[in-house]
Amino acid sequence: MSLHQALRFSDPTAFAARTIEAHEIALSGGRAPDLDSRVLRAWRRSGDAGISPDQQTPCSVLSREEMVAARERSPLSPVAAEVVDSVADTSAAGRHLVVVADNHGRVLWRAGSGQALRRADSIAFAEGADWSERGIGANGISLALEAGALTHATAGEHFVRAHHGWTCTAAPIRDPRGQIVGVLDVSHPVRLASAETAALVRCGARLAESLLAALPAPSPSGSPSPSSSPSPTGADHEDPSVTINPGYDDNATHPDAGTNPVTSIRLLGWKPAIVRADGTSISLSPRRAELVALLASRDAWSARALAETLYDDPAATTTVRGEVRRLRQVTGLSIESQPYSLCPRERDRVDYLRVEHPDDLLRLLPDSEIPAIVDLRYGI
């Protein structure tokens, strides 16, 4: 048996079979030839931490409230959505799962097609789950944290047998001081292993680091600015006793809302953007553009309805709440909560709602494959 690394991508099925054989040899006390010493050490630490190779779920999973608070505390909070949008494939044909974990190995954000999300759910590769080495054994995320560099975990290189059908590529994300603040991971079935995944992960991690470097420096007191302060409960919520955005005005975060109002919301064509009275333009990422288009398409949305429409997962309401919060912060749009609705005066500025000819709708977010957007594009 040989574990030549070249086989990882040239013949992923053969490489996977050999890693699984090596896993069984090593765990039975034998010596597996050509086994990466870093993986072997990670397996030993996993066993010493009390992780079983037959374990099905992580040792801990954050509650909804704990997950929201962990996101708020993460330095990646302002940039995670844009990074995930840039790397994910949420189309029906999408095969890979994108995950952003914090520097403790806890999954805080993820995205993928409905199929990818369901596969991930089957092994509890879900938001809030502890995917550190001590939480679920050696895996792509834990190896990247340990090595401080891009790593792969293919099939049997995972300590837990339930993960042997996956291949994972992960890279640490560093802040401007060089400290690891999280991990970007792309995972998919073993048969789809490709060297191109490494390039995708590397680019995604670099994007995250570039966005972090572009963020404003914290105030001298070290306290967060008003626009980034968490709510009293640490959650963006649907709890009627706590309100982040009590009305349509969001002037505490965006003083321009009154003196420099939105004059156009451009969703037709390839460059969606928000334009204000002074001519300034705020570009929209694909996910934010889809969210604005959906908000404009009807009077109001529940978090559950948006989650099902955007992610094909009605349980992804926490992700939706985070997306809406970041959309407010980045664009200054006035979006009411409980249910979510776009301010009428801004809804009147949405270009696709004012087209004169039905064919003009064909230009609505041409890259989007979300069924609800496709239906809007064809006037359904």
Sequence and secondary structure as in RCSB ss.txt:
>XXXX:A:sequence
MSLHQALRFSDPTAFAARTIEAHEIALSGGRAPDLDSRVLRAWRRSGDAGISPDQQTPCSVLSREEMVAARERSP
LSPVAAEVVDSVADTSAAGRHLVVVADNHGRVLWRAGSGQALRRADSIAFAEGADWSERGIGANGISLALEAGAL
THATAGEHFVRAHHGWTCTAAPIRDPRGQIVGVLDVSHPVRLASAETAALVRCGARLAESLLAALPAPSPSGSPS
PSSSPSPTGADHEDPSVTINPGYDDNATHPDAGTNPVTSIRLLGWKPAIVRADGTSISLSPRRAELVALLASRDA
WSARALAETLYDDPAATTTVRGEVRRLRQVTGLSIESQPYSLCPRERDRVDYLRVEHPDDLLRLLPDSEIPAIVD
LRYGI
>XXXX:A:secstr
    TTHHHHSHHHHHHHHHHHHHHHHTT   TT  HHHHHHHHHHHHTT  TT  S S B  HHHHHHHHHHST
TTTTHHHHHHHH   STT   EEEEEETTSBEEEEE  HHHHHHHHTTT  TTBB SHHHH S HHHHHHHHTS 
EEEEGGGSSSGGGTTEEEEEEEEE TTS EEEEEEEEEEGGG  HHHHHHHHHHHHHHHHHHHHS    TT    
GGG   TTS     TT  S  SS  TTT THHHHS EEEEE BSS  EEEETTS EEE  HHHHHHHHHHHHSS 
B HHHHHHHHHS TTTHHHHHHHHHHHHHHH   EETTTBEE HHHHTTBGGGG SSGGGGGGBSTT   HHHHH
HHTT 
